[in-house]
């Protein structure tokens, strides 16, 4: 499992969970991704969006 400070992201064999607080997460099932490459690119996309939102 991988952790990003504050915006935590956990991977599991069945899903990715992106935590928006200590108790709340968005759960994305692996079936939402059309390929393994897309699933592997998702964490960087999330981090980029978080970084961009903080610079506005």
C-alpha positions in Angstrom: 0.0 0.0 0.0 1.2 3.5 -0.8 0.4 6.5 1.3 0.3 10.2 0.2 0.2 12.7 3.2 -3.2 14.1 4.0 -4.7 12.8 0.7 -3.9 9.2 1.5 -4.2 6.6 -1.3 -4.2 2.9 -0.6 -4.1 0.2 -3.1 -5.6 -3.3 -2.6 -5.9 -6.2 -5.0 -9.5 -5.1 -5.6 -9.6 -1.4 -5.3 -7.8 2.0 -4.7 -9.0 4.2 -1.9 -8.2 7.9 -1.9 -8.7 9.3 1.5 -10.0 12.9 1.7 -9.9 12.9 5.5 -8.9 10.5 8.2 -12.3 8.8 8.1 -13.6 9.4 4.5 -12.4 7.9 1.3 -13.4 7.6 -2.4 -13.1 3.9 -3.3 -12.4 3.1 -6.9 -12.8 -0.5 -7.9 -10.1 -1.9 -10.2 -12.8 -2.7 -12.8 -13.2 1.1 -13.3 -9.9 1.1 -15.2 -9.7 -0.1 -18.7 -6.1 -1.3 -18.4 -3.4 -2.1 -15.9 -1.4 0.9 -17.2 -4.4 3.2 -16.6 -4.7 1.9 -13.0 -0.9 2.5 -12.4 -1.1 6.1 -13.8 -4.1 7.0 -11.6 -2.1 7.8 -8.4 0.1 10.4 -10.2 -3.0 11.9 -11.8 -4.6 12.3 -8.3 -1.5 13.8 -6.9 -1.2 16.3 -9.8 -4.8 17.4 -9.3 -4.3 17.9 -5.6 -1.1 19.9 -6.2 -2.9 22.0 -8.9 -5.8 22.8 -6.6 -3.5 24.1 -3.9 -1.8 26.5 -6.2 -5.0 28.3 -7.2 
